[in-house]
Structures are given as structure tokens and as C-alpha cells.
Amino acid sequence: LETRKAEFSQTSAYEVAYGVSEGTPVNARIQLRGEPDKPSEVVQRRFLEVLGGDAVAENEAGSGRLQLAHWLTRPENPLTARVFVNRVWQWHFGSGIVATPSDFGFRGAQPTHPELLDWLTSEFVANNWSIKQLHRLIMRARVYQIASDAHPTGIQKDPENKLLWRYNRRPLDAESMRDSMLAVSQQLDNTKPKPHPFPDVNTWGFTIHHPFHAVYGSSHRSVYLMQQRNRRHPYLELFDSADPNVSIAKRQTTVTPTQALYLMNSEFVHAQAYWFAHRVAVKEPTVKGRVRLFFEIAHGRQPTEEDFNAAVDFVTDYQEQLPDDDQSTRDQKSWSAFARVMLTSNGFLFID
């Protein structure tokens, strides 16, 4: 009984969320000569005076973030909507209509299609700032649906593709890559995520030199992965995900040997390949049917004759190099290996 009482005394009375909460709003005082122990008159919370100086009402509760959002989205301020629309366009095409997403001023890049940006912005505001409607509007356009195939005339006249005569081929981002692997292997968990298994708050304390750090496995979408401000998730960091410790306007895209090594050796990739192969094998008993289904699921197209021959040769050669296992084990291992090839191919990892 005493042991149980001791355990209960070390247990937090409430569930703890890994996040932030509202504090008590206060108006700061001017510090004379910068000395914190020499406070002067109170300065009411307000927007920058050089940009209008609107003040927060004295009886307004909260931190002021809601008031700031209202200021930013007023109809007479078109900049916020333009910047947001440009960010969404950048997400779909790899580059914004304004190439400097955080600088719409004189030192920033000029929009390649100013009328298009104005029209998209007006539609965005008219639709009550609906992000879903903005996505639909962009994705239904021909410029989004064209292929990335290049031709000599286009390359000669517009090598940087500023006129968007073709789609800019680009790799999947880290989250989309992981989610796609889980989806094709049918291991994506669409149920409501449970809380992360954090240790009790009484068992650890935060310090600058030894902050709390953990990586929790999950089969949910990558948006639900726990991210910490001071230590990035190892997978997301490897594949150029945004650093949660700083403001990132545009992710850097890299191609490194460590990324290739992860795709070849990661337990996660091997597990998804196994279940991908299992999914195909259950549905298609024949070699031809399996190759066709692999390409339909992973690449969204039918395999060519060259693709089919290469796939059959790969599976056959792989089986010949395996030890003398029974045939079912050899099939499972060889098709799992082929599934890894499909999951790590350019056709799966790049958006065309």
C-alpha cells in the first residue's frame, strides 16, 4: 500500500499537453536606460505606430493575437491575402508567382504573373479566405495538370519555365513521402491519434543543455509526428523538412548520400515494402498481374514492355541469389525487394 501511495504521489493530477498556453496580458513599461529595475510609464499594447498604431482595447482579454489577426485580414489590407495565395501557389509548383515569398517589397522579386496573383487573391477573399477553395481553384487549372515533359522550343525561349509551359518536376517533401509509403502499403492508420506517451512531468525537468528528447513511432500521417523545437525529428530533418525553431518561407531541397542510404536500409522502408508486396501478392497470383499492379499503385500508370521485362529479370535474379528456402519464402523476399525498388524509384519519389 505504501508503494502504491508513493507511485500516486509521483503522478501528475492532470493530462499534460506538449504545447503552449495563453498567459496573463500585461502592458510593458519603458525601462529607463534599459535597466529593468528602473521602470517608467506604461506603454499600452498596440500595433507599430509607424504602421497605423491601432491600440488593443484596455478591457480586451487575451494575449492580443486575435486582434492582430483581425488587423492583418482587414479588407483594406491586401498584402496578407496576396502573401498567403503566393505561398499556396509555391506549395503546388515549387516556386511562387513572387519568387521571394517573404519579401513583397522593392528588394523582392517582381511577380511573373501579377494579374494572376491579383485574381487569385480576389477569389480567395471573396470565398471567405477558404483554403480548400483556393486549392481546388489552382488544381483544376490546366497549368497544374500539364506534364513536366520538356521540348527544345520551350527550353530555348524560357529555360527557367517562368511562363509555366510545363510543370516543374520536383521531389516529394518528407511528409508526403512517408505518408505515400504508408498509403500504398495499406499501413496508414486513419483512426484518431492517441496522446504521445510522454513520461510524467515529475520525472524530468527542462534544462538548456539537456532538453527533453524523444522519437515516438507512429503509423499516422506525418503531420501528427511529435516535433520538438530544439531537436528536429531525425527523418524529417534528413529529408529537408522545415526547422520548427525558425521561420521558414521555403524549404531547401537537397539530394544527399544519407538520404539514399536511408531509403536502402531503413526498417521503416523495408516494412512498408513487405506490406506493399503482400498487398499485391494477395490480389494478383501471376507475375504479369503483379508487375502491372505494382506500377498502377506506385507510379499511376501501366508498365511498358521494357518495364515488365526488367521487373521479371530482377525478381528472377533475386530469387536465384537467395538460399535454399521454400518457394513461398523466396517469393515473399523477392517481391518485397521489388517493392523496395518501386518505393525508392524516381517515379514514386518525384512529382511529374
C-alpha positions in Angstrom: 0.0 0.0 0.0 2.8 2.4 0.8 4.4 1.7 -2.5 1.2 2.5 -4.4 0.8 5.7 -2.4 4.3 6.7 -3.4 3.6 6.0 -7.0 0.4 8.1 -6.9 2.3 10.9 -5.3 4.6 11.0 -8.3 1.8 11.0 -10.9 0.5 14.3 -12.3 -3.1 15.1 -11.5 -3.9 16.3 -15.0 -3.1 15.3 -18.5 -0.3 17.4 -19.9 -0.2 18.7 -23.4 3.1 19.3 -25.2 2.4 22.9 -26.2 1.9 26.5 -25.0 -1.0 28.3 -23.3 -2.2 31.9 -23.0 -0.5 34.0 -20.3 -1.9 37.0 -18.5 -1.8 40.0 -20.8 0.2 43.0 -19.4 1.2 46.3 -20.8 5.0 46.7 -20.7 6.8 49.7 -19.1 9.6 51.7 -20.6 12.9 50.8 -18.9 15.0 53.8 -18.3 18.4 53.4 -19.9 17.4 49.7 -20.5 17.6 49.0 -16.8 14.8 46.5 -15.7 14.9 47.9 -12.2 14.1 51.5 -13.4 10.6 51.2 -14.9 8.9 54.3 -16.4 5.5 55.0 -17.9 3.3 52.2 -19.2 3.1 51.6 -22.9 -0.3 50.2 -24.0 -0.3 47.2 -26.3 -0.7 48.3 -29.8 0.4 47.9 -33.4 3.6 49.7 -34.6 2.8 53.5 -34.7 4.6 53.9 -38.0 2.2 51.4 -39.5 -1.0 52.8 -38.0 -0.7 52.4 -34.3 -4.1 50.8 -33.6 -4.3 50.0 -29.9 -5.7 47.0 -28.2 -8.8 47.9 -26.1 -8.0 48.2 -22.5 -10.7 45.8 -21.4 -9.7 43.2 -24.1 -8.8 39.8 -22.7 -6.3 37.5 -24.1 -2.8 38.0 -25.5 -3.8 40.2 -28.4 -3.1 37.5 -31.1 -6.8 37.6 -32.1 -6.7 41.3 -32.5 -3.5 41.0 -34.6 -5.2 38.5 -36.9 -8.1 40.9 -37.3 -5.7 43.7 -38.2 -3.9 41.6 -40.7 -7.0 40.4 -42.5 -8.9 43.7 -42.8 -10.3 44.4 -46.3 -8.2 47.5 -46.7 -5.0 45.4 -46.2 -4.5 43.3 -49.4 -0.9 42.2 -48.6 -1.8 39.4 -46.2 -4.0 37.6 -48.7 -1.5 38.1 -51.6 1.3 36.6 -49.5 -0.9 33.7 -48.5 -2.0 32.9 -52.0 1.6 33.1 -53.2 2.6 30.6 -50.5 -0.1 28.2 -51.6 1.0 28.6 -55.2 4.6 27.9 -54.2 3.5 24.7 -52.4 1.9 23.4 -55.6 4.5 24.5 -58.1 7.8 24.6 -56.1 8.1 28.4 -56.7 5.7 31.2 -56.1 4.4 33.8 -58.5 6.6 36.1 -56.4 9.9 34.1 -56.0 10.7 35.8 -52.7 7.8 34.7 -50.5 8.8 36.7 -47.5 9.6 39.9 -49.4 7.0 41.7 -51.5 8.8 45.0 -51.2 11.2 46.8 -53.5 14.0 44.4 -52.8 11.9 41.4 -53.5 11.4 39.7 -56.9 8.7 41.0 -59.2 5.7 38.7 -59.8 5.9 36.8 -63.0 2.1 36.9 -63.5 0.8 39.9 -61.5 -2.7 39.8 -62.9 -3.0 36.1 -62.0 -1.9 36.8 -58.4 -4.4 39.7 -58.1 -7.2 37.5 -59.5 -6.4 34.5 -57.2 -6.2 36.9 -54.2 -9.6 38.5 -55.0 -11.2 35.0 -55.4 -9.6 33.9 -52.1 -11.0 36.8 -50.2 -14.4 36.5 -52.0 -14.6 32.9 -50.9 -14.2 33.9 -47.2 -10.5 33.0 -47.2 -11.3 29.4 -47.8 -8.1 27.5 -48.3 -9.9 24.4 -49.7 -11.5 26.5 -52.4 -8.1 28.0 -53.2 -6.6 24.6 -53.6 -9.4 23.5 -55.8 -9.1 26.6 -58.0 -5.4 26.0 -58.6 -5.6 22.3 -59.1 -8.4 22.4 -61.6 -6.3 24.7 -63.8 -4.6 23.4 -66.9 -1.3 24.8 -65.7 -1.3 22.4 -62.8 -2.4 19.4 -64.8 0.2 19.6 -67.6 3.2 17.2 -67.6 6.8 18.1 -66.9 8.0 16.9 -70.3 10.3 19.4 -71.9 10.7 20.3 -75.6 13.5 22.2 -77.4 11.4 25.2 -78.3 10.3 25.8 -74.7 13.8 25.3 -73.3 15.2 27.8 -75.8 12.6 30.5 -75.2 12.0 30.1 -71.5 14.7 27.8 -69.9 13.6 28.8 -66.4 10.0 28.0 -67.1 8.8 31.3 -65.8 5.8 31.2 -68.3 4.8 27.8 -66.9 4.7 26.0 -70.2 5.5 22.7 -68.4 5.2 21.5 -64.8 8.3 21.9 -62.7 9.4 18.4 -61.7 10.2 18.2 -58.0 10.7 15.6 -55.3 8.1 14.8 -52.7 8.5 16.5 -49.4 9.4 14.5 -46.4 5.9 14.2 -45.0 4.3 13.3 -48.4 7.0 10.6 -49.0 6.4 8.9 -45.7 2.6 9.2 -46.0 2.7 7.8 -49.5 4.7 4.8 -48.4 2.2 4.1 -45.6 -0.7 4.5 -48.0 0.5 2.1 -50.8 1.4 -0.5 -48.1 -2.1 0.0 -46.6 -0.4 0.6 -43.2 -1.7 4.2 -42.8 -3.7 4.5 -39.6 -6.6 6.8 -40.2 -8.0 6.5 -36.7 -7.8 9.4 -34.2 -4.2 9.5 -32.9 -3.7 8.9 -29.2 -1.6 11.1 -27.0 2.1 10.7 -27.2 3.5 8.5 -24.3 5.3 11.3 -22.6 7.0 10.5 -19.3 5.3 12.0 -16.2 6.3 15.6 -15.7 7.5 14.9 -12.3 10.2 12.5 -13.6 12.1 15.0 -15.7 12.9 18.7 -15.9 13.8 21.0 -18.7 17.3 22.4 -18.9 19.0 24.3 -21.8 21.8 21.8 -22.0 19.7 18.7 -21.5 16.3 19.3 -23.0 13.6 16.6 -23.2 14.0 14.5 -26.3 12.1 11.5 -27.7 11.1 10.0 -31.0 7.8 8.0 -31.0 6.9 5.6 -33.7 3.6 6.1 -35.5 1.6 4.8 -38.4 -0.5 8.0 -38.6 0.1 10.8 -41.1 3.3 12.7 -40.6 1.5 15.9 -39.5 0.9 14.0 -36.2 4.5 13.2 -35.6 5.8 14.8 -32.5 8.3 17.6 -33.3 10.4 19.4 -30.8 11.6 22.9 -31.1 15.3 22.3 -30.2 15.8 18.9 -31.7 14.3 18.0 -35.1 12.8 14.7 -35.9 15.6 12.6 -37.5 13.6 11.5 -40.5 12.1 14.9 -41.2 15.5 16.6 -40.8 17.1 14.2 -43.2 14.6 15.0 -46.0 14.6 18.8 -45.6 11.6 19.3 -43.5 11.2 22.8 -42.1 13.0 23.6 -38.9 10.4 24.3 -36.2 12.9 26.5 -34.4 12.9 29.2 -37.1 10.5 30.8 -39.6 11.0 29.0 -43.0 9.5 30.6 -46.1 10.7 28.0 -48.5 12.3 24.6 -47.8 15.7 23.8 -49.2 15.7 20.7 -51.5 18.8 18.5 -51.3 19.9 15.2 -52.7 22.5 13.5 -50.4 24.0 10.1 -49.9 22.5 9.8 -46.5 19.0 10.0 -48.0 19.8 7.2 -50.4 21.2 5.1 -47.5 18.1 5.7 -45.5 15.9 4.5 -48.4 18.0 1.4 -48.8 18.4 0.4 -45.2 15.7 1.9 -43.1 13.5 -0.5 -41.2 10.5 1.7 -42.0 11.1 1.4 -45.7 11.7 -2.3 -45.5 8.5 -2.8 -43.5 6.4 -0.8 -46.0 7.9 -2.7 -48.9 7.0 -6.0 -47.2 3.3 -5.0 -46.8 3.2 -3.4 -50.2 4.4 -6.8 -51.7 1.9 -8.6 -49.5 -1.0 -6.4 -50.8 -0.1 -7.1 -54.4 0.5 -10.8 -53.9 -2.9 -11.3 -52.2 -4.6 -9.7 -55.1 -2.6 -10.9 -58.1 -1.3 -14.5 -58.3 0.5 -14.1 -61.7 3.8 -12.4 -62.4 2.3 -10.2 -65.1 -0.6 -9.2 -62.9 1.7 -8.3 -60.0 4.0 -6.2 -62.1 1.0 -4.4 -63.6 -0.5 -3.7 -60.1 2.8 -2.5 -58.7 3.1 0.1 -61.4 -0.5 1.1 -61.2 -0.3 1.7 -57.4 3.2 3.2 -57.2 3.5 5.1 -60.5 0.0 5.6 -61.5 0.5 4.1 -65.0 0.7 0.8 -66.9 4.2 -0.8 -67.2 5.8 -0.7 -70.6 7.2 -3.8 -72.1 10.7 -2.7 -71.1 9.4 -2.2 -67.5 7.8 -5.6 -67.5 11.0 -7.4 -68.7 13.2 -5.5 -66.2 10.9 -6.4 -63.4 10.8 -10.1 -64.3 14.6 -10.2 -64.6 15.0 -8.5 -61.3 12.7 -10.9 -59.4 14.2 -14.0 -61.1 17.8 -12.9 -60.4 17.0 -12.0 -56.8 15.4 -15.5 -56.2 18.5 -17.2 -57.7 20.7 -15.4 -55.1 18.6 -16.5 -52.1 19.5 -19.5 -50.0 17.5 -22.7 -50.4 14.3 -21.6 -48.7 10.9 -22.9 -49.6 9.3 -21.3 -52.7 6.8 -19.2 -50.7 9.6 -17.6 -48.7 11.6 -16.9 -51.9 8.6 -15.3 -53.5 7.9 -13.1 -50.5 11.6 -12.0 -50.2 12.0 -11.3 -54.0 8.7 -9.4 -54.3 9.5 -7.4 -51.2 12.8 -6.5 -52.7 11.0 -5.4 -55.9 8.6 -3.4 -53.8 11.6 -1.5 -52.3 12.7 -0.7 -55.8 9.3 0.7 -56.6 9.1 2.8 -53.4 12.6 4.2 -53.9 12.3 4.9 -57.7 12.1 8.4 -59.2 8.6 7.6 -60.5 7.4 7.3 -56.9 9.6 9.9 -55.2 9.1 12.7 -57.8 6.1 14.7 -58.9 5.9 14.9 -62.7 
